[in-house]
Amino acid sequence: MNIIITITVTALVVLYAGLFKAKKALLPITLLGLLTSLAFVATGWNADHSYYGMMQMDNFALAFTGITVFGTLLIFLLTQNYFAADSENIAEYFTLILFALTGIVIMVSYTNMSMLFIGVEIMSVSLYILAGIRKSNFASNEASLKYFLMGAFSTGFLLFGITLIYGATGSFDLGVINQYLVTNYKSISPMFYPGIILLMVGLCFKIGAAPFHFWTPDVYEGAPTLITTFMSTIVKTAGFAAFLRLFAGTFAPLHDFWMPPLMAIVCLTLLIGNVTALFQKNFKRMLAYSSISHAGYLLFSLIALTANSANNVLVYAAAYTFATIIAFAVLILVKQKTGNDNFDSFNGLAKRNPFTALILTIAMLSLAGIPLTAGFIGKYLMFLNVMKEYQVYLVAFAILNALVGFYYYFRVIVAMYFKEGSETELQTPFQYQLVLVFSALITIFLGVYPAVILNLI
């Protein structure tokens, strides 16, 4: 609870600092609040605090909170030179991201489905505004409207699913619902089954899994790049943590019922995400379809439930988060210099800025799943998890899709090192250097020593 209070108070202080035109104080206040939250994560480890049966800060919640808070901190560092000198929305950007992070912390720590709904809505409402915060930009307005409409639609599924589960069990509490499934295994209410499917559909909307992904590319492309970075990393990680807590824990006794539709979703997500990414000429849109394909890999943790499912998701989420932050950070720098975010903008980047090109290469290799990077370990753990249940054909299908992914990730590397581009110098501000180095080191370190976080939960 200290973490939620700290982030909320930080958001309010930042809002008031913006009201009094203290623009230079916004980032230091925000970073201080996030560092304090990380300190609470560290000091609360193994404590397992429960709050009135509504939330539980166990190691699962603290691990995912740590990743989301640290990832958000890195994203805030990318605000250097991001805003125009006369921009009036800086405090609003910061405050809304912090409010979204508050909802995310609730999403990863809920033990009552009413808190899941509250967390999802706090996060979503903040993101609807953030996607369209550039009021004079048509693409931003379009992204906000599409995200709002699709988000409201998915919330209806989520809420209806929760209602049916409550009607069947008489409780929102995850422990009570799980006990109901265990004790009434042969006489479960008919309302329970559609409730599970509706919850699955609602959560698949939030994480951008196919066939509920159609909002993702347009929203990611139209939203400000900084917000897209937050949505494709921190928000997706929170969605999977919420998915895992509900299905791998509470609904585990009915795994044989909901696993076949989930497997169909996984196959569709991998196929649509990877194949569609092949045809993109826009780097930002390619990353959007890439995030869809990674949603498919993350869902592998639920196909075969094991004691390591949560740890595997944590490793993959960390690998994906830091590699994607690198990709978007470099995109912001390139777009500021060239004015567009097509693949051609990266031509000759290795000559203009060898440091940035090297870091982006590490990120692309990790997203592709090349050994000695965190992305390889993440994919390996997911495939191994499913192989233990003899789902050989599914693993073979996923590996083929991963090979397709090599093509569009290596397109960026080829553009940077083997194509001629503009001779204009590309400067990397200090805060960007900090984010790029930290993220690259974590990506390589987790690829070589994954055991550091492999048994955290």
N, C-alpha and C positions, 0 to 999 in steps of 0.2 A: 504493500500500500504506500510505503514511503516513496517508491519509484514513481507511482502515478501522481502523488501529491507534488513531488519535486518538478516533474515535467509540466504539470498544469500551472503551478506557480510561476515557473520560468516563462511559460507562454504569456501569462497575464502581465508579468513585469516587462517582457519584450514589447507587448502591445502598448503599454503606457510609455515606455521609452520612445516608441515611434510617435506617439501622440505629442510628445515634447521635443520632437525633431532631433533626438539623440541618435543619429544614424550610426555613428562610430561605436556606440555602446552595444548595439544589437547583437553582433557576432560574439563578443566576449561574454555577454550575459548568457547567451544560448549555450555556448561551449561549456561554461561553468556549470550550468544546470544539467547538461548531459553527462559531464564528468562526475558530478555528484550522484547521478542516477547509476552510473557504472560502479561507483563505490558502494552503493547500496546492494547492487547485484553481487559484488564480491563478498561483502560482509554477511549477506543473507544465505550464502551457499550452505546446503545441508540443513538449513533451519526448518524448512517445510511449514510455513505459516499458512493457516486457513482463516479466511475472513467471512464469518457468519454463513458458511456453506455456499457462498456465492463465488468466491475466488480462492485459489490456492497457489501460493508462491513456492512451489516445489522446484527441484533442480531442472525439470523440464521447462517450466515457465521462465526460470532465471536464465537458462542457457539461451533460449530464443530471444528473451528480452535483451540479453547482452549483445547478441549479434545485431538486432534491430537498432538498438541505441547507438552502438559503435558505428554501424553503417550510416545512420542518420548524421552522426557527428562528422564523418568524412564528407557526406553530401553538403553539409553546411559550409565546410571549408572551400567547396567549389564555388561559393558565392563571390569570391574575390574577382573583381572586374566583370561580374556577370550582369549586374544591374547598371542601367544608364545613370549618369550623374544626376539627372533631374527626375528619376523614378520616385514615385510617391507610395509604392506598394511594398516596400522592402519589409517593414514591420509586419504587414499582413501575410506576406510569404512565410516569414519565420514563425509567426503565431499559428497559422493554419497547419503547417507541417508538424509543429509540436502537439497541437490538438489531435491530429491524425495519429501521431505516435502514442498518445495517451490511449486512444481506442485500440491500437495495436497491442499494447501491453495487456489490456483487458482481454483481447482475443486469445492471447497465448496462455492466459492464466485462469480462464473461467472454469467453474465446476457446476454452473447452473446455466441452462440454455437461454434464460432471459438475459444473462450477462453477455453471452455470445452475441445476441441480437443488438444489445446496447453498444458493445465494442465495435461491431461491424458498422453500425450507423454513425457513430462518432467519427470513425475513420472515413467512411464513404462521403458524408456531408462535407467534410473538410476538403476531400479530393475533388468533389464536384466543383467547388469554388476555385480551387487551385488550378484545375485544368483550363478554366476560362478566365483566369485573373487578368490576362492581357485583353482588356475590353475592346481595344481598337483593332485587334487581330482576328480576322475572320476564321482562320483555322483553329485558333484557341477557343472561340465561341462555339464552333461546330463540335469540337472535341468535348467541351463541357456539356453541351446538350445531349450528345450521343451517350456519354458516360452516365449522365443523370437518368435518361430514359431506360437504358439497359440496367443500370444499378437498381432503379425502382422496380423494374420487372423481376430481377433476381431476388430482391428483398421479399417480394410477394411469395415466391417459391419457398424461400427460407422460412418465412413466418408461418406459412401454411403447413410446412413440414413440422415445425415446432408445435403447432396447434394439434396436429394429428397425434404426435408422440405424447403430448400432454393428455389428450383424450383417451389414449390407450392405457397410460400408466398412472395418471392423476398427479404427476410431478414433473417439474423442470430439472430436478437435481440429477446429475449424471450418475451418481452412486445408486440412487433409488431406481433409476431406469435400468442400469446394468443388473441390479439385483432382481428386478422384475423379469428380465430376459432369462436369467439363470434359473429362477424358481418356477417360471411358467413356460419353459421351453417348448412344450407340446400344446400349449393352449394360449398362444400369443394372440392378442386382439388383431382382427383384420385391418384395423386402422394403422397399425404400427408399420406395416410394410410400405404402403405409399408414402408414409411420413419419412422413412429412410431415403427413398428415391428422391423426394422433393428436397430434402436437406442436401443430398448429393448434388442435385442440379443447381441449387442456390450457391453452394460453395464452389462448384466448378465455374460458375459465372465469375465469382470473385477472383479466382486464380487464373482465369483465362484459358481453361482447358476446352478443347474441341468436343462437341460442336457448339459450345457456348462462348466461343472466342471472338465472334465477328466484330465486337466493339473494340477489341484490343489494338489492331494496327492503326485505325483512324485516330483513336484517342491518344495513343503513344506518339503518333506523328504530329498531331495538332497541338498537344499540350506543350508548355515551355519545357525545354530539354532538362532543366533541373528537376522539374516535377515528374517527368517521364522516368528519370533516374530513380527517384524515390518510389514511384509506382511499380517499376519493374523489378526492384530488388527487395526493399523493406516490406512493402505491402504484400508481395507474393510470398515472402517467407512467413509472414504472419498468417496468411491464408492457409498455408500448408500446416503450420503448427496447430491451427484451429481444427483443420480437417483430421489431422492425426490424433488429436486428443479425443475427438468425438468418435471416429470410426475404429481406430486401433484400440481404444480403451472401452468406451461404453457399448458400442455396437459389435464388438468382437464375437460374441456368441452367435451372431447371425452372419458371420463372414461368408458362408457358403451361399447366402441369398444375394448379398450386394456385391460380391466379387465379380461375377460375370458381366453385369452392366459397367462396372468400373474398368474391367479389362477392355471392353469395347471402346470406352472413352480414351483409355491409354493409347490404343492402337490408332484411333482417329487423330488424337492430339499429335502423336509422333509423325504420322504421315502428312497431315496438313501443315504442321509447323515447319518441318524440314523441306518438303517439296516446294511450298509456296515461297520460302525464303530464298530458294535458288533463283527465282525470277525477279528479285528486287534490285533496283538500281539505286535506291535510297538507303544509305547506311542505317539511319534511324529506324526506318520501316523494317529493314532486315533484322535489327535487334528485337523488334516487336515480335516478329514471327519466330525468332530464336527463343524468346521467352516462352512462347507457346510450346515449342518442342521440349524445353527444359521442364515445363509443367508435367509433360508426359513421363519424363524420367523420374521426377520426384514422386509421382503416383505409384511407381513400382514398389515403394515401401509399404503400400497397402494391399498389393496383390497377394503377397505372402507375408503374413504377420509373424514377426519373430521378436525376441527380446531386444534385438539390435535395431529395430525399425526406426525408433526415435533418434538414435545416434547417427544412423545412416542419413536421415533427412537433415540433421544438424550439419553434418560434414558437407553434404551436397549444397545445402542452402548457403553455407559460408563460402564455398568455392564459387558458386554462381554469383553471389552478391558482390564479392570483391573484384572479380573479373569484369562484371558488368559495370561497376562503378568506374573502373579504368576506361572501358570503352566509351562511356558517355562523357567522362571528363575530357578525353582527347577529342571527342566529337564537338564539345563546346568550344575548345580552343580553335579547332579547324574551321568551324562555322563562323566564329567571330572574325577570322582572317579572310575566308573565301566567300562568305555569304550564303553558302549552300551546304547540304549534308549528303550529297551524292558520293558514290565511291570514287569518282574522279577527283574529288577534293583531297584525297589522300595520296594522289600520285606524287612520287618523289619526296615524301615526308621524311624518309631516312636521311636524305641529304640536307634538308632544311633543319631538322631537329632529330638527330640520331637517338637521343635519350628518350624522347616521347615515342618514337617508332619502336624502340626496343621494348618499352613497357607495354605498348599496345600489342606487340607480337606475343608477349607472355600471356596477356589476357585472351587473345584469340586462340592460342594453343590450349589454354585451360578450358575455354568454352567448347573447343573441339574434342577435348578428352585425351590429349597427348600425355604420355608418361612424364613423371617428375613435376607435374602440376596438380593442384588440388582438384581440378575438373576430372582428371583421370581417376583419382581415388574415389571421387563421388560416383562416377559411372560404374566403376568396378564393384563398389559396395552394393549398388542397386541391382546390378546384374547377378552378383553372387547371391543376394537375398532371394531372388526369384529362382535361380538355378537349384537352390536347396529344395524347392518344392517341385522340381522337375518340369518347370515351364520353359522347356528348351526352345520351342518354336517362338515364344514371345521374346526371348532373349535374342534369338537369331534375327527376328524382325527389327528389334531395337538397334542391334549392331549395324544392320544395313542402313537404317535411318541415320545413325551416327556417322557412317561413311559419307552419306549425302551431305551432312553438316560440314565435313571437312572442306568441301568445295567453296561454300560461301564464306567461311571464316578465312580460308587461305586467299580468297580474292583480295581481302584487305592487305594481307602481308605482301602479295605480289604487287599490288598498287604502290605500296610504300617503298619497296626495294627495287622493283624492276621496271617501273614506268616513269617516264619523264613528266615533271610537273612544274609548277611555278617556282621561280627562284626566290620568292618572297620569304623572308625569315619568319619563323614561327616562334614567338616567345612563350615560355612557360613560367607563369608567376610562381612565387615561392609556395603559396598554399597548395597550388596544383601539384608542384613537385613533391610536397609532403604526402598528399593523398596518393599519388601514383607510386611513390616508393613504398609506402606502408602497404598498399594493396598488393603490389607485386611481390613484396617479401612474404606476406601472409600466403599468397597463392603458391609460391614455391615451397615455403616452409611446410604447409599442410600437405603438399604433394610428396614431400620427402619424409616428414614425421607426422602422419595423420593421427597417430596414437594420442597426441596431445589433447585432442578434443573428442576422440573416437569413443571414449568411455565416460564422458562427462555426466550423462543422464543416468 
